[in-house]
Amino acid sequence: MLALAISEANRDSDGELLARVAGMDDFFGCALRRDTLNDWNSAKDLGEFLIRIEPDSDIEILGQVLLVRACRHLAAPPALSMN
C-alpha cells in the first residue's frame, strides 16, 4: 500500500514538473543552446527525471547534460551516477 502511495505522489510531482517545463517558451533552446534559462531548478528536476525514467539510453544522456548545466548555474555539484 505504501509503494502505491509513493508512486502516485511521484506521478503527481512528475506531472507538475512536465507541465512547468511545457509551459516555458523554448525550454531546450534556452537551456542547451543559449544558456539563458530563467528557471535552472526546473532544468535540474527534468534532468533527474529523465535519468530516472530512461537509464542507459540517449534520454539519460540528455538528462545528464541538463543536470550538469543546471548544477553549474545553481552552484551545486551534480550527484551523477557512475554505473
Contacts in CASP RR format, 6 or more apart in sequence:
PFRMAT RR
TARGET T0000
AUTHOR 0000-0000-0000
METHOD contacts of the structure
MODEL  1
MLALAISEANRDSDGELLARVAGMDDFFGCALRRDTLNDWNSAKDLGEFL
IRIEPDSDIEILGQVLLVRACRHLAAPPALSMN
14 49 0 8 1.000
17 42 0 8 1.000
17 45 0 8 1.000
17 46 0 8 1.000
17 49 0 8 1.000
18 49 0 8 1.000
20 39 0 8 1.000
20 42 0 8 1.000
21 27 0 8 1.000
21 42 0 8 1.000
21 46 0 8 1.000
24 30 0 8 1.000
24 37 0 8 1.000
24 39 0 8 1.000
24 42 0 8 1.000
27 37 0 8 1.000
27 42 0 8 1.000
27 43 0 8 1.000
30 36 0 8 1.000
30 37 0 8 1.000
30 38 0 8 1.000
31 37 0 8 1.000
31 43 0 8 1.000
31 66 0 8 1.000
31 69 0 8 1.000
31 70 0 8 1.000
32 65 0 8 1.000
32 66 0 8 1.000
32 69 0 8 1.000
35 69 0 8 1.000
37 43 0 8 1.000
37 73 0 8 1.000
40 69 0 8 1.000
40 70 0 8 1.000
40 73 0 8 1.000
40 74 0 8 1.000
41 70 0 8 1.000
41 74 0 8 1.000
43 66 0 8 1.000
43 67 0 8 1.000
43 69 0 8 1.000
43 70 0 8 1.000
43 73 0 8 1.000
44 66 0 8 1.000
44 67 0 8 1.000
44 70 0 8 1.000
44 71 0 8 1.000
44 74 0 8 1.000
44 76 0 8 1.000
46 63 0 8 1.000
46 66 0 8 1.000
47 62 0 8 1.000
47 63 0 8 1.000
47 64 0 8 1.000
47 66 0 8 1.000
47 67 0 8 1.000
47 70 0 8 1.000
48 63 0 8 1.000
48 67 0 8 1.000
49 63 0 8 1.000
50 59 0 8 1.000
50 60 0 8 1.000
50 62 0 8 1.000
50 63 0 8 1.000
50 66 0 8 1.000
51 60 0 8 1.000
51 63 0 8 1.000
51 64 0 8 1.000
51 67 0 8 1.000
51 81 0 8 1.000
53 59 0 8 1.000
54 60 0 8 1.000
55 83 0 8 1.000
56 83 0 8 1.000
64 80 0 8 1.000
67 78 0 8 1.000
67 80 0 8 1.000
68 78 0 8 1.000
68 80 0 8 1.000
71 77 0 8 1.000
71 78 0 8 1.000
END
